[in-house]
Amino acid sequence: MVGSVGYPDTIVLGGALISMQPDCTDEAQGLTIKDGRIIRLIRRSEVDDYAGPETEIIDLGDRTLMPGFVDVHAHAEVVCRTDYSTVDVRAPECGKVEDVLDVFSKYVAERGKGEWVVGQGNLFFDRKLAENRLPTRAELDSVSTDSPLALRAGGHITVLNSKALEIAGIDRNFQAPKYSVTGLPHVERDENGDPTGVVKEMDTLLPFPGVERHQLKTALKEGLRKYFTRFGVTTIGEISETIDGLESMDELAAEGELPTAMRIYLWAPGTLTIEKACNWQDYLYLTGANDGVTIQGLKLFSDGGFSAKSAAIGVPYIGEHGNCGSVAFPKYFFRRAFEQTQQAGLQIAVHANGDRAQEWICEQVTAMGGAPSGPTRTRIEHAANLLPTQNTRDWWARAGIIPVPQAVFLYTFGEYFSDYLGDYGTRGRFAYRTLIEEGWRLSGSSDVWIGSEREATNPFFSIWCCLKRQTYSGSYIDPDEAITIMQALRMHTLDAAATMGIEDIKGSLAPGKMADVIGLTRDPRKVSVDELRTLEPDYVMLRGKTVLNEATEMAEVAR
């Protein structure tokens, strides 16, 4: 029973198949593949009808087959670089300040006088240490005043020792620039006007050591497999970091060594200016090999983070004397970016943590005629994480934007909103059931960056967050907003693909789509909620090519 395309190159078989197609009954146990695309879904009994003499049959036994996961918002290059260039001092392994200082001391001794030691602490690190505060400049100085030390507590707040402040040129006369790529910079000062060592939204301005180009390909190759492929992520909406990083990814794709498809959002002005990003072909050399690296859009930061109290919100932060955070750029900057991305056929994605920042963005989009439809429809990153009032989602609807929440943040810092915002921070936290019932299509993503939790890149951890709604401390947030397993799976597959306008080729197992397939030893529809958190695939296929295979290797050993 061979169709017009001839015999398939590959047939993948399992015990059950979750297609994620709304109109599919999921009675199939396998699929046929030709030239990297799915031709049809089949039952095991039909294999002989479709297999040709050269067809490879990959039999995964009773494993459950699913589409590969789509992580719509990640900083993959950052997390790969972090493995190479920072010291891990995250909680709970480092549970108190003394533990953090001990790790710094160890690495100062190993690296010698004058060498940078940059530590990676969790986002909201002050809430996760026993002392409920960050280490101080003086405490870092007790480790060394000869070597520059920096503790990066997530991507928005950093503590520097005296030597690091000196090298960065930050003294009592230092004037923070008006803008950085992640929000409005701020240097914290004591009553005498001297820097305390705490700086906010300034990490991209500090002279941290980097990873050399010759090391970067190795870091990416190893890191992408460690943080994404092993968890079944086959497509990443990558927020770009450096030109070297993007070109290294493309080189890996050309060599057949890139284990995930990368849909790139060029960070402006972090990686390129708006003008250069919209004309990226003149500044970035990509071969387009194997569809591995594709320029998808532009990423902007309209405000900062809650941990730095720089997210633009509708009420003042507690104890901040009227500080409500700030929108980080003027109207003309955003409008220019919006116009130029539309002309270039790129999708614009705007970081807006605070509800006030989201409403401001929607107001600008509405004034310019609303978000376009299709693959260039405007995204607002972090919308639906904290939604205190109905007014904000009314603005979403008027502007026609796509909200892009991160369920992993429910665990990471959802319980701390009220510490910063009082009662305002207890309303509309990750209200996924309500939003889905209203008709919003939501996606799940890791937003993995420096300081992320160790499980952040596992979509099944994010799915667990959607159902369990348990926080870092073990408490629970609005359990009535929990969603079903199929809704959560869809957030991380088909609806995630829709966020990037690629649901015609990604996000489900269906004829004509890319053969991005994962195999699981347990069916996620049949395990307990807590078991979801531990699920990992042992087989991953990307565009018809096996990129991880522990399943058949284990079967061979068993024989």
Stockholm file with secondary structure:
# STOCKHOLM 1.0

chainA/1-559         MVGSVGYPDTIVLGGALISMQPDCTDEAQGLTIKDGRIIRLIRRSEVDDYAGPETEIIDLGDRTLMPGFVDVHAHAEVVCRTDYSTVDVRAPECGKVEDVLDVFSKYVAERGKGEWVVGQGNLFFDRKLAENRLPTRAELDSVSTDSPLALRAGGHITVLNSKALEIAGIDRNFQAPKYSVTGLPHVERDENGDPTGVVKEMDTLLPFPGVERHQLKTALKEGLRKYFTRFGVTTIGEISETIDGLESMDELAAEGELPTAMRIYLWAPGTLTIEKACNWQDYLYLTGANDGVTIQGLKLFSDGGFSAKSAAIGVPYIGEHGNCGSVAFPKYFFRRAFEQTQQAGLQIAVHANGDRAQEWICEQVTAMGGAPSGPTRTRIEHAANLLPTQNTRDWWARAGIIPVPQAVFLYTFGEYFSDYLGDYGTRGRFAYRTLIEEGWRLSGSSDVWIGSEREATNPFFSIWCCLKRQTYSGSYIDPDEAITIMQALRMHTLDAAATMGIEDIKGSLAPGKMADVIGLTRDPRKVSVDELRTLEPDYVMLRGKTVLNEATEMAEVAR
#=GR chainA/1-559 SS CCCTTCSCSEEEECSEECCCCTTCCCCCSEEEEETTEEEEEECGGGHHHHCCTTCEEEECTTCEEEECEEEEEECHHHHHHHHHHCEECCTTTSCSHHHHHHHHHHHHHHHCTTCCEEEEECTTHHHHSTTSSCCCHHHHHHHCSSSCEEEEETTTEEEECHHHHHHHTCSTTCCCCSCBTTBCCEEEECTTSCEEEEEESCGGGSCCCCCCHHHHHHHHHHHHHHHTGGGTEEEEEEECCCHHHHHHHHHHHHTTCCCSEEEEEEETTTTSCHHHHHTGGGTCCCCCGGGCEEEEEEEEESSCCTTTTCSCCSSCCTTSTTCCCCCCSCHHHHHHHHHHHHHHTCEEEEECCSHHHHHHHHHHHHHTTCCCSGGGCCEEETTTTBCCCHHHHHHHHHHTCEEECCTHHHHHHGGGHHHHHGGGGGSSBTCHHHHHHHTCCCCCCCCCCTTCCTTTTCHHHHHHHHHHCBCTTSCBSCGGGCCCHHHHHHHTTHHHHHHTTCTTTSSSCCTTSBCCEEEESSCTTSSCHHHHTTCCCSEEEETTEEEEESHHHHHHHHC
#=GC SS_cons         CCCTTCSCSEEEECSEECCCCTTCCCCCSEEEEETTEEEEEECGGGHHHHCCTTCEEEECTTCEEEECEEEEEECHHHHHHHHHHCEECCTTTSCSHHHHHHHHHHHHHHHCTTCCEEEEECTTHHHHSTTSSCCCHHHHHHHCSSSCEEEEETTTEEEECHHHHHHHTCSTTCCCCSCBTTBCCEEEECTTSCEEEEEESCGGGSCCCCCCHHHHHHHHHHHHHHHTGGGTEEEEEEECCCHHHHHHHHHHHHTTCCCSEEEEEEETTTTSCHHHHHTGGGTCCCCCGGGCEEEEEEEEESSCCTTTTCSCCSSCCTTSTTCCCCCCSCHHHHHHHHHHHHHHTCEEEEECCSHHHHHHHHHHHHHTTCCCSGGGCCEEETTTTBCCCHHHHHHHHHHTCEEECCTHHHHHHGGGHHHHHGGGGGSSBTCHHHHHHHTCCCCCCCCCCTTCCTTTTCHHHHHHHHHHCBCTTSCBSCGGGCCCHHHHHHHTTHHHHHHTTCTTTSSSCCTTSBCCEEEESSCTTSSCHHHHTTCCCSEEEETTEEEEESHHHHHHHHC
//
